[in-house]
């Protein structure tokens, strides 16, 4: 599990709350709050 503000690396992450996916295309990108529900926990 990853949280908002972490830098988990490249990949697609699903919001644990609503299922919205966020794609990070660089290892230095930080996970944002979910754009749909503002959740903060993600699963790769």
Biopython code that builds the backbone (N, CA, C, O; Angstrom):
import numpy as np
from Bio.PDB.StructureBuilder import StructureBuilder

atoms = [
    (1, "UNK", "N", (0.855, -1.173, 0.000)),
    (1, "UNK", "CA", (0.000, 0.000, 0.000)),
    (1, "UNK", "C", (0.901, 1.236, 0.000)),
    (1, "UNK", "O", (1.966, 1.241, 0.618)),
    (2, "UNK", "N", (0.464, 2.272, -0.694)),
    (2, "UNK", "CA", (1.187, 3.533, -0.749)),
    (2, "UNK", "C", (0.240, 4.660, -0.385)),
    (2, "UNK", "O", (-0.973, 4.549, -0.558)),
    (3, "UNK", "N", (0.803, 5.738, 0.116)),
    (3, "UNK", "CA", (-0.008, 6.871, 0.556)),
    (3, "UNK", "C", (0.368, 8.136, -0.194)),
    (3, "UNK", "O", (1.461, 8.240, -0.752)),
    (4, "UNK", "N", (-0.551, 9.100, -0.202)),
    (4, "UNK", "CA", (-0.305, 10.399, -0.804)),
    (4, "UNK", "C", (0.997, 10.969, -0.256)),
    (4, "UNK", "O", (1.262, 10.907, 0.944)),
    (5, "UNK", "N", (1.805, 11.526, -1.158)),
    (5, "UNK", "CA", (3.075, 12.124, -0.762)),
    (5, "UNK", "C", (4.264, 11.191, -0.901)),
    (5, "UNK", "O", (5.407, 11.647, -0.903)),
    (6, "UNK", "N", (4.016, 9.888, -1.018)),
    (6, "UNK", "CA", (5.107, 8.935, -1.184)),
    (6, "UNK", "C", (5.563, 8.913, -2.637)),
    (6, "UNK", "O", (4.842, 9.349, -3.535)),
    (7, "UNK", "N", (6.763, 8.401, -2.854)),
    (7, "UNK", "CA", (7.319, 8.240, -4.198)),
    (7, "UNK", "C", (7.535, 6.750, -4.443)),
    (7, "UNK", "O", (8.656, 6.254, -4.328)),
    (8, "UNK", "N", (6.455, 6.032, -4.782)),
    (8, "UNK", "CA", (6.550, 4.572, -4.911)),
    (8, "UNK", "C", (7.172, 4.087, -6.215)),
    (8, "UNK", "O", (7.415, 2.889, -6.369)),
    (9, "UNK", "N", (7.435, 4.989, -7.153)),
    (9, "UNK", "CA", (8.026, 4.596, -8.430)),
    (9, "UNK", "C", (7.000, 4.580, -9.547)),
    (9, "UNK", "O", (5.808, 4.799, -9.329)),
    (10, "UNK", "N", (7.493, 4.315, -10.750)),
    (10, "UNK", "CA", (6.621, 4.286, -11.936)),
    (10, "UNK", "C", (5.561, 3.210, -11.794)),
    (10, "UNK", "O", (5.794, 2.165, -11.187)),
    (11, "UNK", "N", (4.393, 3.481, -12.362)),
    (11, "UNK", "CA", (3.353, 2.470, -12.366)),
    (11, "UNK", "C", (1.969, 3.041, -12.204)),
    (11, "UNK", "O", (1.779, 4.254, -12.109)),
    (12, "UNK", "N", (1.000, 2.139, -12.175)),
    (12, "UNK", "CA", (-0.397, 2.507, -12.010)),
    (12, "UNK", "C", (-0.832, 2.118, -10.604)),
    (12, "UNK", "O", (-0.546, 1.016, -10.136)),
    (13, "UNK", "N", (-1.523, 3.029, -9.941)),
    (13, "UNK", "CA", (-1.969, 2.823, -8.567)),
    (13, "UNK", "C", (-3.465, 3.051, -8.489)),
    (13, "UNK", "O", (-3.985, 3.997, -9.081)),
    (14, "UNK", "N", (-4.163, 2.184, -7.756)),
    (14, "UNK", "CA", (-5.617, 2.284, -7.608)),
    (14, "UNK", "C", (-5.967, 2.812, -6.230)),
    (14, "UNK", "O", (-5.428, 2.355, -5.222)),
    (15, "UNK", "N", (-6.871, 3.777, -6.194)),
    (15, "UNK", "CA", (-7.340, 4.332, -4.930)),
    (15, "UNK", "C", (-8.096, 3.242, -4.167)),
    (15, "UNK", "O", (-8.977, 2.586, -4.723)),
    (16, "UNK", "N", (-7.747, 3.055, -2.892)),
    (16, "UNK", "CA", (-8.416, 2.035, -2.082)),
    (16, "UNK", "C", (-9.869, 2.404, -1.790)),
    (16, "UNK", "O", (-10.690, 1.530, -1.511)),
    (17, "UNK", "N", (-10.183, 3.678, -1.851)),
    (17, "UNK", "CA", (-11.520, 4.148, -1.497)),
    (17, "UNK", "C", (-12.514, 4.027, -2.656)),
    (17, "UNK", "O", (-13.628, 3.537, -2.466)),
    (18, "UNK", "N", (-12.113, 4.475, -3.870)),
    (18, "UNK", "CA", (-13.076, 4.496, -4.984)),
    (18, "UNK", "C", (-12.624, 3.727, -6.225)),
    (18, "UNK", "O", (-13.421, 3.526, -7.141)),
    (19, "UNK", "N", (-11.367, 3.294, -6.274)),
    (19, "UNK", "CA", (-10.889, 2.518, -7.412)),
    (19, "UNK", "C", (-10.316, 3.335, -8.552)),
    (19, "UNK", "O", (-9.842, 2.762, -9.533)),
    (20, "UNK", "N", (-10.343, 4.646, -8.454)),
    (20, "UNK", "CA", (-9.757, 5.510, -9.488)),
    (20, "UNK", "C", (-8.273, 5.169, -9.635)),
    (20, "UNK", "O", (-7.590, 4.914, -8.644)),
    (21, "UNK", "N", (-7.780, 5.165, -10.873)),
    (21, "UNK", "CA", (-6.371, 4.853, -11.079)),
    (21, "UNK", "C", (-5.568, 6.117, -11.366)),
    (21, "UNK", "O", (-6.040, 7.044, -12.024)),
    (22, "UNK", "N", (-4.348, 6.123, -10.853)),
    (22, "UNK", "CA", (-3.400, 7.216, -11.052)),
    (22, "UNK", "C", (-2.145, 6.583, -11.624)),
    (22, "UNK", "O", (-1.672, 5.568, -11.112)),
    (23, "UNK", "N", (-1.596, 7.178, -12.694)),
    (23, "UNK", "CA", (-0.376, 6.655, -13.300)),
    (23, "UNK", "C", (0.783, 7.595, -13.018)),
    (23, "UNK", "O", (0.694, 8.795, -13.281)),
    (24, "UNK", "N", (1.867, 7.053, -12.483)),
    (24, "UNK", "CA", (3.089, 7.820, -12.276)),
    (24, "UNK", "C", (4.082, 7.400, -13.347)),
    (24, "UNK", "O", (4.366, 6.212, -13.497)),
    (25, "UNK", "N", (4.617, 8.369, -14.098)),
    (25, "UNK", "CA", (5.515, 8.024, -15.192)),
    (25, "UNK", "C", (6.983, 8.320, -14.893)),
    (25, "UNK", "O", (7.828, 8.239, -15.784)),
    (26, "UNK", "N", (7.287, 8.663, -13.641)),
    (26, "UNK", "CA", (8.667, 8.923, -13.267)),
    (26, "UNK", "C", (8.889, 8.474, -11.819)),
    (26, "UNK", "O", (7.990, 8.577, -10.984)),
    (27, "UNK", "N", (10.084, 7.979, -11.535)),
    (27, "UNK", "CA", (10.390, 7.512, -10.181)),
    (27, "UNK", "C", (10.377, 8.625, -9.145)),
    (27, "UNK", "O", (10.299, 8.353, -7.947)),
    (28, "UNK", "N", (10.453, 9.879, -9.591)),
    (28, "UNK", "CA", (10.473, 11.002, -8.648)),
    (28, "UNK", "C", (9.093, 11.607, -8.420)),
    (28, "UNK", "O", (8.948, 12.518, -7.604)),
    (29, "UNK", "N", (8.067, 11.111, -9.136)),
    (29, "UNK", "CA", (6.701, 11.619, -8.949)),
    (29, "UNK", "C", (6.152, 11.188, -7.591)),
    (29, "UNK", "O", (6.422, 10.081, -7.123)),
    (30, "UNK", "N", (5.377, 12.078, -6.964)),
    (30, "UNK", "CA", (4.728, 11.723, -5.707)),
    (30, "UNK", "C", (3.257, 11.437, -5.970)),
    (30, "UNK", "O", (2.647, 12.016, -6.869)),
    (31, "UNK", "N", (2.698, 10.533, -5.170)),
    (31, "UNK", "CA", (1.280, 10.217, -5.305)),
    (31, "UNK", "C", (0.444, 11.419, -4.854)),
    (31, "UNK", "O", (0.647, 11.938, -3.756)),
    (32, "UNK", "N", (-0.490, 11.859, -5.691)),
    (32, "UNK", "CA", (-1.367, 12.968, -5.317)),
    (32, "UNK", "C", (-2.582, 12.433, -4.557)),
    (32, "UNK", "O", (-2.802, 11.222, -4.531)),
    (33, "UNK", "N", (-3.370, 13.311, -3.943)),
    (33, "UNK", "CA", (-4.663, 12.849, -3.432)),
    (33, "UNK", "C", (-5.477, 12.354, -4.638)),
    (33, "UNK", "O", (-5.296, 12.847, -5.751)),
    (34, "UNK", "N", (-6.355, 11.402, -4.422)),
    (34, "UNK", "CA", (-7.169, 10.871, -5.517)),
    (34, "UNK", "C", (-7.942, 12.005, -6.187)),
    (34, "UNK", "O", (-8.596, 12.799, -5.511)),
    (35, "UNK", "N", (-7.865, 12.082, -7.534)),
    (35, "UNK", "CA", (-8.570, 13.151, -8.243)),
    (35, "UNK", "C", (-10.096, 13.033, -8.161)),
    (35, "UNK", "O", (-10.800, 14.023, -8.363)),
    (36, "UNK", "N", (-10.609, 11.845, -7.869)),
    (36, "UNK", "CA", (-12.065, 11.654, -7.803)),
    (36, "UNK", "C", (-12.618, 11.866, -6.396)),
    (36, "UNK", "O", (-13.564, 12.630, -6.207)),
    (37, "UNK", "N", (-12.020, 11.180, -5.394)),
    (37, "UNK", "CA", (-12.612, 11.206, -4.047)),
    (37, "UNK", "C", (-11.685, 11.817, -2.988)),
    (37, "UNK", "O", (-12.060, 11.929, -1.821)),
    (38, "UNK", "N", (-10.482, 12.207, -3.398)),
    (38, "UNK", "CA", (-9.485, 12.802, -2.498)),
    (38, "UNK", "C", (-8.946, 11.817, -1.462)),
    (38, "UNK", "O", (-8.407, 12.212, -0.428)),
    (39, "UNK", "N", (-9.106, 10.516, -1.763)),
    (39, "UNK", "CA", (-8.539, 9.495, -0.887)),
    (39, "UNK", "C", (-7.016, 9.578, -0.872)),
    (39, "UNK", "O", (-6.421, 10.205, -1.748)),
    (40, "UNK", "N", (-6.385, 8.951, 0.115)),
    (40, "UNK", "CA", (-4.931, 9.054, 0.252)),
    (40, "UNK", "C", (-4.206, 7.713, 0.269)),
    (40, "UNK", "O", (-2.983, 7.684, 0.398)),
    (41, "UNK", "N", (-4.929, 6.604, 0.142)),
    (41, "UNK", "CA", (-4.309, 5.288, 0.168)),
    (41, "UNK", "C", (-4.482, 4.608, -1.186)),
    (41, "UNK", "O", (-5.571, 4.594, -1.761)),
    (42, "UNK", "N", (-3.373, 4.041, -1.684)),
    (42, "UNK", "CA", (-3.376, 3.395, -2.995)),
    (42, "UNK", "C", (-2.794, 1.997, -2.921)),
    (42, "UNK", "O", (-1.978, 1.690, -2.052)),
    (43, "UNK", "N", (-3.225, 1.160, -3.844)),
    (43, "UNK", "CA", (-2.670, -0.181, -4.014)),
    (43, "UNK", "C", (-2.092, -0.261, -5.413)),
    (43, "UNK", "O", (-2.743, 0.152, -6.373)),
    (44, "UNK", "N", (-0.867, -0.793, -5.548)),
    (44, "UNK", "CA", (-0.258, -0.904, -6.881)),
    (44, "UNK", "C", (-1.026, -1.869, -7.761)),
    (44, "UNK", "O", (-0.653, -2.083, -8.915)),
]
sb = StructureBuilder()
sb.init_structure("model")
sb.init_model(0)
sb.init_chain("A")
sb.init_seg("    ")
for serial, (resi, resn, name, xyz) in enumerate(atoms, 1):
    if name == "N":
        sb.init_residue(resn, " ", resi, " ")
    sb.init_atom(name, np.array(xyz, "f"), 0.0, 1.0, " ", f" {name:<3s}", serial, name[0])
structure = sb.get_structure()
